[in-house]
Amino acid sequence: MTASFEIKRAAPSDAAALAAFAARLFRDTYSDDTAAADLDDYVAKSFSAELQAAEIGDPEAAVFMATDGGVLAGYAYVVFSPEEADLALLSRIYVDANWRGRGVANHLLNAAIAECAAHNVGRLRLTVYEKNARAIAFYSKVGFAVMGTTTFTVGDDVQADLVMELDVMARRADH
């Protein structure tokens, strides 16, 4: 199937759509392993339209959207580290289930990597839930390597995450 989506930088007017999209995908991804009350608490604190607008407007971050005729297929949120000039955090890369396997994640990742290169950032780091096998497989396939573990709290639930990192310049050289 040919993908017909486009990647664009999110605008403030996209905040409400991103908030609803992120909340839905977060619930879909973690509802099997996380109590409903914990999910509700996390979503309420993390995916409001106001918070999404702040993320979009942050000069130390970039939000990219994959859309098809106005329909949101996925998005990525990358934050540049104020402490380490050579480091950025891929805070989110979410792809709707209907779009998985169609190149959306790769294109969003490439947009994040291009933004890293524009900021002279050489390392892109992320954390991923240890039970999210699909995401871990994708990240490994595109060149991220596990460098440790950390915890992530959703409500009262403390979960284990893998910390993975990508050499941005090596990835750009490969493509």
Secondary structure, DSSP 8 states (H G I E B T S, - for coil): -----EEEE--GGGHHHHHHHHHHHHHHHHTTTS-HHHHHHHHHHH--HHHHHHHHH-TTEEEEEEEETTEEEEEEEEEE-SS-TTEEEEEEEEE-GGGTTTTHHHHHHHHHHHHHHHTT--EEEEEEETT-HHHHHHHHHTT-EEEEEEEEEETTEEEEEEEEEEEHHHHHHH-
